[in-house]
Amino acid sequence: MDLSGSMLPSLTPAEEKLLLRFADPEAAAVGDNLSAKALFALLDNAEFHGVLPIMLRKLGERGDAHLPSDTGLRDKLDDLRQRATIATGQSMLLQYHGDRIMKGMAAEGIPARIVKGPVFARKLYRNVSDRPFTDIDILVEPANLARANRVIAACGFELASNEAESYRLQEFKWLEKENSSLLVELHGDLVHDIGMRRRLSLGFRELGIIDGDATDTPAALLTIAIVHAAGGHKFHRLQLCVDVLQGVRALQSPVSETRLLDAARMTGIELELAIVLNVTGRLFDEPHALALAGRIKPDLSIRLAKKLITTNTLLRVNSRERIGSRLRRDAFRWIQRLAKARPYAA
């Protein structure tokens, strides 16, 4: 639940813009003449929004000489940097276990692919450490879920979710027996909300069609990022839109753009594509994202959703305006569930 825990320190509009500059992996480092209080608030917000590794890298590149001489701030930065190093190590360990499981899948003849975290980090970010991840997501055909589960169990993991419910959601959560901080999720579909799955679906077969003869193409990665932001997490942190921003930047040809729009029609995510690209483009002043969003013909659901999912909806998820943000994001979820599927011609 994104409303749990203490409320984040408030940011001024200028500080919100600065947070977005820190969050953008490609934007130049900023932060001169900031007070210790402002930096404390920015660090807390960056951590909540999953973009702290990018901010820490940028602060490190500029050097601590540019920071206010505040002992509390230096101590906080030291602590955050140590935790970031641990998080990087955790990501590497997760990748190791993911590779082990994938070898087991291959040995059993089960087509599978790792999606999201490690693939985004490797394919979309110049600095891999900008995008740490806390689990490994593996996608298979629904018919292969039982066999894939047996492979994961044989690799030393135990099921941490209810089996019947997991089959209904097509999402199984596995924890490593010796280290319960290591989480592997097995998916038969990246859309788990039953109410939405009648309209949109993104599974192993669909990704194969989007990729064509390649693997992890820009169109497929951006499609996954769109579904992750709007289908799974309801815009609860900026990192989701940073993945989308980087996905848009990787989409560097008209052929890739056409493949993305075809993928949106095939998977039923035209609503999500229009909304996520629109808000990402506005957050980061990215004209390419706004242009792509504009290529989806706006129906009533898209027009309503654009009024709900604004830059403030994301930036103020856990601020004094968090109740309003939550209500807007909940209303968007109902639009997703009630929206009619658009016809698709294969």
VOBA-1610 file (N, C-alpha, C; in pm, whole numbers, padded with zeros to 5 digits, always signed):
BEGIN
Met+00085-00120+00000Met+00000+00000+00000Met+00088+00124+00000Asp+00063+00214-00094Asp+00149+00329-00105Asp+00116+00439-00005Leu+00011+00420+00074Leu-00023+00522+00174Leu+00030+00487+00312Ser+00102+00378+00323Ser+00153+00339+00454Ser+00277+00420+00489Gly+00311+00421+00617Gly+00432+00490+00658Gly+00409+00639+00672Ser+00515+00709+00709Ser+00503+00852+00732Ser+00496+00927+00600Met+00436+01045+00607Met+00421+01128+00489Met+00556+01189+00451Leu+00577+01205+00322Leu+00703+01261+00274Leu+00712+01411+00303Pro+00834+01464+00316Pro+00849+01609+00328Pro+00796+01678+00203Ser+00729+01790+00221Ser+00674+01863+00108Ser+00784+01925+00025Leu+00761+01933-00105Leu+00854+01999-00196Leu+00786+02120-00258Thr+00861+02226-00277Thr+00809+02340-00352Thr+00803+02301-00500Pro+00728+02377-00582Pro+00727+02346-00727Pro+00867+02342-00787Ala+00954+02433-00743Ala+01092+02434-00795Ala+01166+02307-00753Glu+01141+02262-00629Glu+01207+02140-00582Glu+01151+02016-00652Glu+01022+02018-00687Glu+00966+01907-00764Glu+01034+01896-00900Lys+01060+02011-00963Lys+01131+02010-01091Lys+01272+01955-01073Leu+01333+01990-00961Leu+01467+01941-00933Leu+01466+01790-00910Leu+01365+01740-00840Leu+01351+01596-00820Leu+01343+01524-00955Leu+01267+01581-01048Leu+01254+01519-01180Leu+01386+01524-01256Arg+01463+01629-01238Arg+01597+01636-01300Arg+01687+01528-01242Phe+01681+01510-01111Phe+01761+01405-01048Phe+01714+01267-01094Ala+01584+01251-01116Ala+01528+01121-01151Ala+01557+01080-01295Asp+01580+01177-01381Asp+01604+01149-01523Asp+01748+01102-01542Pro+01770+00978-01583Pro+01908+00926-01595Pro+01995+01004-01693Glu+01932+01068-01791Glu+02009+01136-01895Glu+02025+01286-01869Ala+01954+01341-01772Ala+01963+01485-01745Ala+02093+01517-01672Ala+02145+01636-01698Ala+02270+01678-01633Ala+02251+01689-01483Ala+02357+01662-01409Ala+02352+01673-01263Ala+02323+01817-01223Val+02245+01830-01115Val+02206+01963-01066Val+02220+01963-00915Gly+02199+02080-00856Gly+02195+02081-00710Gly+02280+02186-00641Asp+02336+02281-00716Asp+02414+02386-00650Asp+02325+02476-00564Asn+02382+02526-00457Asn+02316+02625-00371Asn+02189+02573-00305Leu+02181+02443-00287Leu+02067+02387-00216Leu+02096+02384-00067Ser+01994+02411+00013Ser+02011+02401+00158Ser+02010+02255+00200Ala+02061+02230+00321Ala+02058+02094+00374Ala+01914+02046+00387Lys+01824+02135+00431Lys+01684+02097+00446Lys+01624+02052+00313Ala+01653+02127+00206Ala+01600+02091+00074Ala+01656+01958+00027Leu+01784+01935+00051Leu+01845+01808+00010Leu+01789+01690+00089Phe+01768+01709+00218Phe+01704+01604+00298Phe+01568+01567+00237Ala+01488+01670+00205Ala+01355+01645+00149Ala+01364+01576+00013Leu+01458+01620-00069Leu+01475+01560-00201Leu+01520+01414-00191Leu+01610+01386-00100Leu+01657+01248-00082Leu+01544+01157-00035Asp+01462+01205+00059Asp+01350+01124+00107Asp+01251+01096-00005Asn+01222+01198-00086Asn+01129+01180-00197Asn+01188+01088-00304Ala+01316+01103-00332Ala+01381+01018-00432Ala+01380+00872-00388Glu+01402+00849-00257Glu+01401+00712-00207Glu+01261+00651-00220Phe+01159+00726-00181Phe+01023+00677-00192Phe+00986+00642-00336His+01031+00726-00429His+00993+00711-00570His+01083+00615-00647Gly+01178+00550-00580Gly+01261+00450-00646Gly+01367+00506-00738Val+01398+00636-00725Val+01498+00698-00814Val+01621+00743-00736Leu+01632+00699-00611Leu+01746+00740-00528Leu+01881+00700-00589Pro+01896+00579-00647Pro+02027+00545-00705Pro+02074+00645-00810Ile+01982+00697-00889Ile+02018+00795-00992Ile+02064+00925-00926Met+01989+00970-00825Met+02026+01092-00754Met+02161+01078-00685Leu+02185+00965-00619Leu+02313+00945-00551Leu+02428+00945-00651Arg+02407+00883-00767Arg+02513+00884-00869Arg+02544+01027-00913Lys+02441+01106-00937Lys+02462+01243-00983Lys+02531+01328-00876Leu+02490+01311-00751Leu+02555+01386-00643Leu+02703+01344-00632Gly+02729+01215-00648Gly+02867+01166-00643Gly+02951+01220-00756Glu+02892+01231-00875Glu+02966+01282-00991Glu+03005+01428-00971Arg+02920+01503-00902Arg+02951+01645-00877Arg+03049+01662-00761Gly+03051+01564-00672Gly+03143+01572-00559Gly+03078+01637-00438Asp+03118+01592-00320Asp+03057+01642-00196Asp+03095+01786-00166Ala+03194+01838-00236Ala+03233+01978-00213Ala+03119+02073-00250His+03028+02027-00337His+02915+02110-00379His+02801+02106-00277Leu+02811+02021-00177Leu+02703+02004-00081Leu+02718+02098+00038Pro+02609+02130+00105Pro+02619+02212+00227Pro+02702+02137+00332Ser+02778+02211+00411Ser+02859+02148+00515Ser+02772+02123+00638Asp+02693+02019+00628Asp+02600+01980+00734Asp+02629+01837+00774Thr+02666+01818+00900Thr+02707+01684+00946Thr+02594+01583+00929Gly+02473+01622+00963Gly+02360+01531+00950Gly+02337+01487+00807Leu+02355+01581+00713Leu+02338+01549+00572Leu+02447+01453+00525Arg+02570+01478+00565Arg+02680+01389+00525Arg+02658+01248+00582Asp+02612+01240+00707Asp+02585+01109+00767Asp+02474+01037+00691Lys+02371+01111+00654Lys+02260+01050+00581Lys+02308+00998+00446Leu+02389+01078+00377Leu+02441+01035+00247Leu+02529+00911+00260Asp+02612+00907+00363Asp+02696+00789+00385Asp+02609+00664+00404Asp+02503+00679+00484Asp+02413+00566+00510Asp+02342+00523+00382Leu+02292+00620+00305Leu+02221+00587+00182Leu+02313+00520+00081Arg+02437+00566+00073Arg+02532+00507-00021Arg+02567+00363+00018Gln+02580+00338+00147Gln+02605+00201+00192Gln+02487+00111+00158Arg+02366+00161+00180Arg+02248+00081+00147Arg+02235+00059-00003Ala+02276+00159-00081Ala+02271+00143-00227Ala+02370+00036-00273Thr+02486+00029-00209Thr+02583-00075-00242Thr+02527-00213-00210Ile+02459-00224-00095Ile+02396-00351-00058Ile+02287-00387-00159Ala+02208-00289-00201Ala+02102-00314-00298Ala+02159-00363-00431Thr+02273-00306-00472Thr+02338-00352-00595Thr+02381-00497-00581Gly+02438-00532-00466Gly+02477-00670-00440Gly+02357-00764-00442Gln+02245-00718-00385Gln+02123-00798-00385Gln+02075-00822-00528Ser+02082-00720-00612Ser+02041-00734-00751Ser+02129-00837-00822Met+02259-00834-00796Met+02350-00929-00858Met+02319-01071-00813Leu+02286-01088-00685Leu+02253-01220-00634Leu+02123-01270-00697Leu+02025-01181-00709Leu+01900-01218-00774Leu+01924-01260-00919Gln+02010-01186-00988Gln+02040-01220-01127Gln+02103-01359-01136Tyr+02190-01392-01042Tyr+02253-01525-01039Tyr+02147-01634-01027His+02053-01617-00934His+01948-01718-00917His+01854-01720-01038Gly+01829-01605-01096Gly+01747-01602-01216Gly+01810-01681-01328Asp+01940-01666-01345Asp+02011-01742-01449Asp+02005-01892-01422Arg+02018-01930-01294Arg+02008-02072-01257Arg+01872-02129-01296Ile+01768-02054-01262Ile+01632-02100-01292Ile+01610-02109-01442Met+01660-02011-01517Met+01643-02013-01662Met+01714-02132-01725Lys+01830-02171-01671Lys+01898-02291-01720Lys+01813-02415-01691Gly+01749-02417-01574Gly+01660-02528-01542Gly+01540-02533-01635Met+01485-02417-01670Met+01373-02411-01764Met+01416-02467-01900Ala+01532-02425-01945Ala+01581-02471-02075Ala+01603-02622-02075Ala+01657-02674-01964Ala+01682-02818-01955Ala+01552-02898-01961Glu+01442-02838-01914Glu+01313-02906-01916Glu+01232-02872-02042Gly+01292-02794-02132Gly+01223-02758-02255Gly+01105-02665-02235Ile+01115-02578-02134Ile+01007-02482-02105Ile+01047-02344-02158Pro+00981-02294-02261Pro+01010-02157-02308Pro+00979-02056-02198Ala+01073-01970-02166Ala+01056-01873-02058Ala+01144-01752-02087Arg+01109-01639-02023Arg+01193-01520-02035Arg+01186-01440-01906Ile+01298-01381-01870Ile+01301-01286-01758Ile+01255-01151-01811Val+01171-01083-01734Val+01118-00954-01776Val+01138-00851-01664Lys+01118-00726-01700Lys+01124-00611-01609Lys+01266-00587-01552Gly+01282-00585-01419Gly+01401-00532-01353Gly+01535-00551-01422Pro+01593-00672-01424Pro+01727-00688-01479Pro+01735-00657-01627Val+01628-00684-01700Val+01628-00656-01844Val+01622-00505-01868Phe+01536-00436-01793Phe+01532-00290-01803Phe+01669-00231-01771Ala+01731-00277-01661Ala+01861-00222-01619Ala+01964-00239-01728Arg+01967-00356-01791Arg+02070-00386-01891Arg+02043-00319-02025Lys+01915-00313-02063Lys+01881-00268-02198Lys+01848-00119-02209Leu+01797-00059-02098Leu+01744+00076-02108Leu+01828+00181-02035Tyr+01917+00137-01945Tyr+01992+00233-01863Tyr+02141+00226-01896Arg+02201+00343-01919Arg+02345+00348-01946Arg+02424+00302-01825Asn+02379+00342-01706Asn+02438+00297-01580Asn+02346+00191-01520Val+02388+00066-01524Val+02302-00043-01478Val+02260-00024-01333Ser+02350+00034-01252Ser+02319+00053-01110Ser+02210+00158-01087Asp+02172+00234-01191Asp+02061+00329-01179Asp+01928+00256-01158Arg+01923+00127-01195Arg+01795+00054-01191Arg+01811-00078-01114Pro+01830-00068-00980Pro+01832-00192-00901Pro+01694-00256-00902Phe+01686-00383-00866Phe+01559-00453-00865Phe+01555-00544-00744Thr+01434-00572-00697Thr+01417-00644-00571Thr+01360-00785-00591Asp+01337-00823-00716Asp+01292-00959-00744Asp+01325-00994-00888Ile+01304-01119-00923Ile+01319-01167-01060Ile+01182-01209-01109Asp+01140-01154-01223Asp+01012-01189-01282Asp+01034-01277-01403Ile+00972-01393-01403Ile+00986-01489-01511Ile+00849-01513-01573Leu+00843-01508-01705Leu+00717-01521-01778Leu+00718-01649-01861Val+00610-01726-01850Val+00593-01848-01930Val+00450-01852-01984Glu+00424-01944-02075Glu+00286-01967-02119Glu+00205-02022-02001Pro+00078-01984-01988Pro-00003-02036-01878Pro-00004-02189-01869Ala+00001-02256-01984Ala+00000-02402-01984Ala+00126-02460-01922Asn+00231-02380-01911Asn+00359-02428-01857Asn+00383-02388-01712Leu+00283-02328-01647Leu+00304-02280-01510Leu+00341-02394-01414Ala+00269-02504-01420Ala+00295-02614-01326Ala+00437-02669-01343Arg+00479-02689-01467Arg+00614-02740-01492Arg+00720-02639-01447Ala+00694-02511-01475Ala+00789-02407-01437Ala+00800-02397-01285Asn+00689-02412-01216Asn+00692-02411-01070Asn+00780-02522-01015Arg+00776-02638-01076Arg+00859-02749-01029Arg+01007-02717-01049Val+01042-02649-01156Val+01181-02610-01180Val+01228-02513-01071Ile+01145-02415-01038Ile+01183-02316-00936Ile+01199-02384-00801Ala+01109-02476-00769Ala+01120-02550-00642Ala+01250-02630-00638Ala+01287-02690-00751Ala+01409-02770-00757Ala+01535-02684-00742Cys+01521-02553-00764Cys+01634-02462-00751Cys+01647-02407-00608Gly+01567-02461-00514Gly+01583-02423-00374Gly+01490-02313-00327Phe+01378-02295-00395Phe+01281-02194-00356Phe+01154-02261-00305Glu+01081-02190-00217Glu+00955-02243-00169Glu+00842-02143-00195Leu+00724-02195-00225Leu+00611-02112-00262Leu+00565-02027-00144Ala+00551-01898-00166Ala+00511-01805-00059Ala+00374-01745-00083Ser+00303-01794-00185Ser+00169-01745-00214Ser+00073-01863-00221Asn-00055-01835-00199Asn-00156-01940-00205Asn-00164-01997-00346Glu-00157-02128-00358Glu-00146-02189-00491Glu-00270-02164-00576Ala-00388-02184-00519Ala-00511-02164-00596Ala-00526-02018-00640Glu-00499-01925-00548Glu-00506-01783-00581Glu-00401-01746-00685Ser-00284-01807-00674Ser-00176-01779-00770Ser-00215-01821-00910Tyr-00281-01936-00923Tyr-00326-01979-01055Tyr-00431-01882-01109Arg-00518-01833-01021Arg-00621-01738-01066Arg-00559-01608-01116Leu-00460-01560-01042Leu-00393-01435-01080Leu-00285-01456-01186Gln-00245-01583-01203Gln-00132-01618-01290Gln-00004-01549-01242Glu+00016-01554-01110Glu+00134-01496-01047Glu+00170-01578-00923Phe+00287-01641-00926Phe+00336-01721-00814Phe+00458-01652-00752Lys+00460-01644-00619Lys+00572-01581-00548Lys+00653-01690-00478Trp+00783-01692-00507Trp+00874-01792-00451Trp+00986-01724-00373Leu+01018-01776-00253Leu+01128-01724-00173Leu+01237-01830-00161Glu+01362-01786-00167Glu+01476-01878-00154Glu+01479-01933-00012Lys+01495-02063+00003Lys+01483-02127+00135Lys+01587-02076+00233Glu+01707-02048+00187Glu+01815-02007+00278Glu+01822-01856+00296Asn+01753-01782+00210Asn+01759-01635+00217Asn+01624-01581+00169Ser+01534-01556+00264Ser+01397-01517+00228Ser+01387-01377+00168Ser+01498-01305+00160Ser+01494-01174+00094Ser+01501-01189-00058Leu+01526-01310-00107Leu+01536-01334-00251Leu+01402-01383-00304Leu+01337-01299-00383Leu+01203-01326-00434Leu+01206-01349-00584Val+01142-01458-00627Val+01121-01486-00769Val+00971-01494-00793Glu+00924-01422-00895Glu+00782-01427-00930Glu+00767-01492-01067Leu+00679-01589-01074Leu+00649-01657-01200Leu+00514-01611-01250His+00508-01571-01376His+00386-01514-01434His+00340-01595-01556Gly+00209-01610-01565Gly+00150-01659-01689Gly+00096-01544-01772Asp+00081-01429-01710Asp+00035-01306-01776Asp+00082-01191-01688Leu+00128-01082-01748Leu+00176-00969-01669Leu+00061-00881-01621Val-00061-00911-01662Val-00180-00844-01610Val-00246-00939-01511His-00248-00900-01384His-00300-00989-01280His-00442-00954-01237Asp-00485-00832-01266Asp-00620-00790-01227Asp-00721-00861-01316Ile-00803-00948-01255Ile-00898-01028-01332Ile-00997-00939-01407Gly-01038-00831-01343Gly-01134-00741-01406Gly-01080-00673-01530Met-00948-00652-01535Met-00889-00588-01651Met-00849-00687-01759Arg-00824-00812-01719Arg-00767-00906-01815Arg-00862-00942-01928Arg-00992-00914-01911Arg-01084-00938-02023Arg-01055-00841-02138Arg-00991-00728-02106Arg-00961-00628-02210Arg-00815-00630-02252Leu-00725-00644-02156Leu-00583-00638-02190Leu-00509-00759-02134Ser-00410-00801-02208Ser-00333-00918-02169Ser-00194-00905-02228Leu-00093-00942-02149Leu+00043-00940-02199Leu+00114-01064-02145Gly+00129-01161-02230Gly+00190-01287-02192Gly+00308-01322-02281Phe+00356-01443-02264Phe+00473-01491-02338Phe+00447-01488-02488Arg+00330-01533-02529Arg+00298-01537-02673Arg+00295-01396-02733Glu+00228-01303-02664Glu+00219-01167-02716Glu+00357-01102-02729Leu+00442-01122-02628Leu+00575-01062-02636Leu+00655-01121-02751Gly+00637-01250-02778Gly+00705-01312-02891Gly+00662-01250-03023Ile+00532-01220-03035Ile+00483-01156-03157Ile+00540-01015-03171Ile+00542-00940-03061Ile+00596-00803-03064Ile+00744-00805-03102Asp+00819-00897-03045Asp+00963-00904-03072Asp+00995-00950-03213Gly+00911-01033-03270Gly+00942-01089-03402Gly+01059-01185-03394Asp+01160-01160-03477Asp+01276-01249-03481Asp+01380-01216-03374Ala+01362-01107-03302Ala+01460-01064-03202Ala+01406-01095-03062Thr+01478-01048-02961Thr+01435-01062-02822Thr+01458-00931-02749Asp+01365-00894-02663Asp+01375-00771-02585Asp+01397-00649-02674Thr+01312-00638-02777Thr+01318-00522-02865Thr+01265-00398-02791Pro+01299-00279-02838Pro+01247-00157-02772Pro+01095-00156-02760Ala+01025-00203-02863Ala+00878-00203-02857Ala+00828-00296-02748Ala+00890-00413-02734Ala+00848-00508-02630Ala+00879-00453-02491Leu+00998-00395-02473Leu+01036-00341-02342Leu+00943-00227-02302Leu+00910-00141-02398Leu+00822-00029-02365Leu+00680-00077-02336Thr+00635-00179-02407Thr+00503-00236-02379Thr+00499-00291-02236Ile+00605-00363-02196Ile+00613-00416-02060Ile+00612-00303-01958Ala+00690-00197-01985Ala+00698-00084-01893Ala+00563-00015-01878Ile+00488-00004-01988Ile+00355+00057-01983Ile+00262-00025-01895Val+00261-00156-01917Val+00174-00244-01838Val+00216-00244-01692His+00347-00239-01667His+00397-00237-01529His+00350-00111-01457Ala+00355+00004-01525Ala+00318+00131-01463Ala+00168+00142-01439Ala+00089+00104-01538Ala-00055+00129-01531Ala-00138+00006-01502Gly-00083-00113-01523Gly-00159-00234-01502Gly-00134-00299-01369Gly-00012-00282-01317Gly+00022-00349-01194Gly+00029-00259-01073His+00077-00135-01090His+00110-00054-00974His+00038+00080-00963Lys-00043+00114-01057Lys-00123+00237-01047Lys-00039+00362-01019Phe+00074+00375-01089Phe+00149+00500-01083Phe+00192+00539-00941His+00234+00443-00861His+00260+00477-00721His+00401+00532-00698Arg+00487+00533-00801Arg+00617+00596-00784Arg+00676+00635-00919Leu+00767+00731-00916Leu+00824+00786-01039Leu+00906+00684-01117Gln+00967+00588-01049Gln+01052+00491-01119Gln+00979+00425-01235Leu+00849+00401-01219Leu+00771+00338-01324Leu+00773+00424-01451Cys+00761+00555-01434Cys+00763+00644-01550Cys+00905+00665-01603Val+01006+00651-01518Val+01145+00659-01567Val+01174+00540-01658Asp+01125+00422-01624Asp+01139+00307-01714Asp+01074+00338-01849Val+00956+00398-01846Val+00886+00433-01969Val+00965+00538-02046Leu+01016+00639-01976Leu+01098+00743-02039Leu+01216+00681-02113Gln+01286+00590-02048Gln+01401+00526-02110Gln+01358+00436-02226Gly+01241+00374-02212Gly+01188+00292-02321Gly+01157+00376-02443Val+01100+00494-02422Val+01072+00585-02534Val+01202+00626-02603Arg+01305+00654-02525Arg+01433+00695-02583Arg+01498+00583-02663Ala+01468+00458-02626Ala+01524+00344-02701Ala+01448+00319-02831Leu+01332+00380-02844Leu+01246+00360-02962Leu+01290+00459-03070Gln+01387+00422-03149Gln+01458+00520-03232Gln+01431+00508-03382Ser+01326+00436-03421Ser+01297+00426-03564Ser+01147+00422-03585Pro+01100+00467-03704Pro+00957+00458-03735Pro+00906+00314-03730Val+00991+00218-03767Val+00951+00078-03762Val+00921+00036-03618Ser+01008+00079-03523Ser+00986+00047-03382Ser+00859+00112-03329Glu+00833+00235-03373Glu+00711+00303-03329Glu+00587+00231-03380Thr+00590+00189-03506Thr+00477+00115-03562Thr+00457-00016-03489Arg+00567-00082-03457Arg+00559-00209-03383Arg+00496-00186-03246Leu+00529-00074-03180Leu+00471-00043-03049Leu+00321-00021-03061Leu+00277+00057-03158Leu+00135+00087-03173Leu+00057-00039-03212Asp+00117-00124-03294Asp+00054-00253-03327Asp+00042-00339-03202Ala+00148-00335-03119Ala+00146-00413-02994Ala+00036-00364-02902Ala+00016-00232-02896Ala-00089-00176-02811Ala-00226-00224-02853Arg-00249-00228-02985Arg-00379-00276-03034Arg-00395-00426-03005Met-00288-00503-03026Met-00298-00648-03006Met-00323-00683-02860Thr-00255-00616-02769Thr-00264-00651-02628Thr-00378-00578-02557Gly-00438-00479-02623Gly-00550-00407-02563Gly-00511-00295-02470Ile-00388-00242-02485Ile-00340-00141-02389Ile-00335-00001-02449Glu-00419+00027-02547Glu-00414+00161-02607Glu-00447+00269-02503Leu-00543+00243-02416Leu-00573+00338-02308Leu-00450+00361-02222Glu-00388+00252-02176Glu-00271+00263-02089Glu-00156+00332-02161Leu-00135+00298-02287Leu-00026+00359-02364Leu-00045+00510-02371Ala-00165+00553-02405Ala-00192+00697-02418Ala-00169+00770-02286Ile-00216+00712-02176Ile-00209+00780-02046Ile-00067+00780-01991Val+00000+00666-01996Val+00136+00660-01940Val+00232+00746-02021Leu+00223+00741-02153Leu+00311+00824-02235Leu+00282+00972-02215Asn+00155+01007-02200Asn+00118+01147-02179Asn+00176+01201-02048Val+00156+01128-01939Val+00205+01181-01811Val+00358+01175-01804Thr+00419+01075-01863Thr+00566+01068-01866Thr+00622+01184-01947Gly+00562+01211-02061Gly+00607+01322-02143Gly+00596+01455-02072Arg+00490+01472-01993Arg+00471+01598-01922Arg+00564+01609-01800Leu+00587+01498-01734Leu+00678+01500-01620Leu+00820+01540-01662Phe+00866+01481-01773Phe+01007+01495-01810Phe+01028+01581-01935Asp+00923+01652-01976Asp+00932+01737-02096Asp+00991+01659-02213Glu+00934+01541-02239Glu+00982+01453-02344Glu+00884+01458-02462Pro+00916+01533-02568Pro+00822+01549-02679Pro+00793+01419-02753His+00890+01327-02757His+00869+01200-02827His+00756+01121-02760Ala+00754+01119-02627Ala+00648+01048-02554Ala+00513+01113-02582Leu+00507+01246-02582Leu+00380+01315-02607Leu+00332+01291-02750Ala+00426+01288-02845Ala+00388+01263-02984Ala+00332+01122-03001Leu+00394+01026-02936Leu+00344+00888-02943Leu+00206+00877-02879Ala+00189+00942-02764Ala+00058+00940-02698Ala-00049+00999-02789Gly-00012+01103-02863Gly-00107+01169-02952Gly-00149+01085-03071Arg-00077+00976-03096Arg-00113+00890-03209Arg-00223+00790-03173Ile-00263+00786-03046Ile-00377+00705-03005Ile-00501+00794-03009Lys-00598+00758-03091Lys-00719+00838-03102Lys-00792+00840-02968Pro-00814+00958-02909Pro-00873+00964-02773Pro-01022+00937-02774Asp-01063+00830-02705Asp-01205+00807-02682Asp-01240+00865-02545Leu-01362+00842-02498Leu-01405+00901-02371Leu-01318+00855-02255Ser-01282+00725-02252Ser-01202+00674-02141Ser-01065+00741-02136Ile-01006+00764-02251Ile-00874+00830-02254Ile-00886+00975-02210Arg-00989+01044-02255Arg-01005+01184-02216Arg-01027+01197-02066Leu-01107+01108-02009Leu-01129+01111-01864Leu-01001+01078-01788Ala-00930+00976-01834Ala-00810+00931-01764Ala-00701+01037-01765Lys-00691+01114-01872Lys-00590+01220-01878Lys-00616+01328-01772Lys-00742+01348-01737Lys-00775+01446-01633Lys-00741+01391-01493Leu-00740+01259-01481Leu-00712+01197-01351Leu-00563+01179-01327Ile-00492+01131-01428Ile-00349+01099-01412Ile-00266+01216-01462Thr-00237+01307-01372Thr-00158+01426-01403Thr-00021+01415-01337Thr+00065+01512-01364Thr+00198+01511-01301Thr+00185+01517-01149Asn+00090+01595-01099Asn+00072+01604-00953Asn+00022+01472-00894Thr-00056+01397-00971Thr-00103+01267-00921Thr+00014+01178-00885Leu+00120+01184-00965Leu+00238+01102-00937Leu+00330+01165-00834Leu+00356+01294-00850Leu+00454+01359-00762Leu+00406+01366-00618Arg+00275+01366-00598Arg+00222+01387-00462Arg+00151+01263-00407Val+00201+01148-00448Val+00144+01020-00403Val+00146+01009-00251Asn+00251+01059-00188Asn+00261+01046-00042Asn+00288+01182+00023Ser+00220+01284-00028Ser+00231+01418+00029Ser+00102+01451+00103Arg+00084+01578+00137Arg-00042+01619+00200Arg-00161+01596+00107Glu-00132+01584-00023Glu-00239+01563-00122Glu-00254+01415-00157Arg-00203+01327-00073Arg-00199+01185-00109Arg-00338+01123-00119Ile-00435+01171-00040Ile-00569+01115-00050Ile-00627+01145-00189Gly-00608+01269-00233Gly-00655+01306-00367Gly-00587+01224-00474Ser-00455+01203-00459Ser-00381+01121-00555Ser-00436+00979-00558Arg-00461+00924-00438Arg-00512+00787-00431Arg-00649+00776-00496Leu-00736+00871-00471Leu-00870+00868-00530Leu-00863+00876-00682Arg-00773+00960-00732Arg-00758+00972-00877Arg-00709+00842-00939Arg-00612+00779-00872Arg-00556+00655-00926Arg-00656+00540-00914Asp-00736+00540-00808Asp-00843+00440-00795Asp-00949+00459-00905Ala-00982+00585-00932Ala-01080+00613-01038Ala-01026+00568-01174Phe-00897+00588-01195Phe-00835+00540-01319Phe-00847+00389-01331Arg-00828+00317-01220Arg-00840+00171-01223Arg-00982+00129-01266Trp-01083+00202-01218Trp-01220+00169-01258Trp-01241+00197-01407Ile-01182+00303-01457Ile-01190+00330-01602Ile-01128+00214-01679Gln-01013+00165-01629Gln-00949+00051-01695Gln-01040-00071-01699Arg-01107-00095-01588Arg-01192-00215-01581Arg-01318-00202-01665Leu-01368-00079-01680Leu-01494-00059-01751Leu-01475-00029-01899Ala-01352+00009-01938Ala-01327+00046-02077Ala-01355-00073-02169Lys-01411-00043-02283Lys-01441-00149-02379Lys-01316-00182-02460Ala-01303-00309-02494Ala-01191-00351-02577Ala-01209-00295-02717Arg-01100-00246-02775Arg-01104-00199-02912Arg-01085-00317-03006Pro-01148-00315-03125Pro-01130-00427-03217Pro-00985-00434-03266Tyr-00935-00556-03278Tyr-00799-00575-03327Tyr-00801-00673-03443Ala-00738-00634-03551Ala-00725-00721-03668Ala-00581-00772-03674Ala-00565-00903-03663Ala-00430-00961-03662Ala-00364-00949-03797
//
